[in-house]
Amino acid sequence: MSISLYDLVKEAQENIQAMQKLIDLFEPKLKKTLFLTRYEEREDLSQELKYTLIRYILRYNPDSVPGFWELKKSIENQMNELHNS
């Protein structure tokens, strides 16, 4: 059975094994990004990226993500404010 990213993030906020699964899930992207840096900086950057990923996972509230119409209205309001300034 495959678990969704949404469920994995919610679980990772309370379970270290789920957090490790998320880190493992993003590991290929992290490694690909690290190839763009100098070799001697890769290990430090790898640790920093994983630390940042963990911080975002712990702070993220998947239930607060707006739906399409809420997002559309928010963008329209921002555009109106820019044009009215």
SVG drawing of the C-alpha trace seen along z (x, -y; Angstrom):
<svg xmlns="http://www.w3.org/2000/svg" viewBox="-14 -54 50 56">
<polyline fill="none" stroke="black" stroke-width="0.4" points="0.0,0.0 1.3,-3.4 0.8,-6.3 0.1,-9.8 2.6,-12.7 -0.2,-14.5 -0.6,-11.6 3.2,-11.1 3.7,-14.8 1.0,-14.6 2.5,-11.5 6.1,-12.8 5.1,-15.7 4.7,-13.1 6.8,-10.1 10.5,-10.0 10.2,-6.9 7.8,-8.8 10.2,-11.8 13.0,-9.5 10.7,-8.2 10.1,-11.8 13.8,-12.6 14.5,-9.4 11.8,-10.4 13.5,-13.7 17.0,-12.3 17.4,-11.9 16.4,-15.6 18.8,-16.7 21.6,-14.7 20.9,-16.1 21.0,-19.6 24.2,-19.0 26.0,-18.2 25.6,-21.9 27.9,-22.8 31.6,-22.3 32.6,-18.9 34.0,-20.1 30.8,-21.9 28.4,-19.1 28.3,-17.4 27.6,-20.6 25.0,-21.7 23.4,-18.2 23.0,-18.5 21.7,-22.1 19.1,-21.1 17.9,-18.1 17.7,-20.4 15.6,-22.9 13.4,-20.2 12.7,-18.9 11.9,-22.5 9.4,-23.0 7.8,-19.7 7.3,-20.4 5.9,-23.9 3.7,-23.0 0.0,-22.7 -1.5,-20.6 -5.0,-21.4 -4.5,-25.2 -3.8,-25.0 -6.5,-27.1 -8.7,-25.5 -8.6,-26.7 -11.3,-29.4 -9.8,-30.8 -6.4,-31.0 -7.9,-32.6 -9.7,-35.3 -6.5,-35.9 -4.5,-36.5 -7.2,-38.8 -7.2,-40.8 -3.4,-41.2 -3.6,-42.2 -6.2,-44.8 -4.1,-46.2 -1.1,-46.5 -3.2,-48.3 -4.8,-50.7 -1.5,-51.7"/>
</svg>
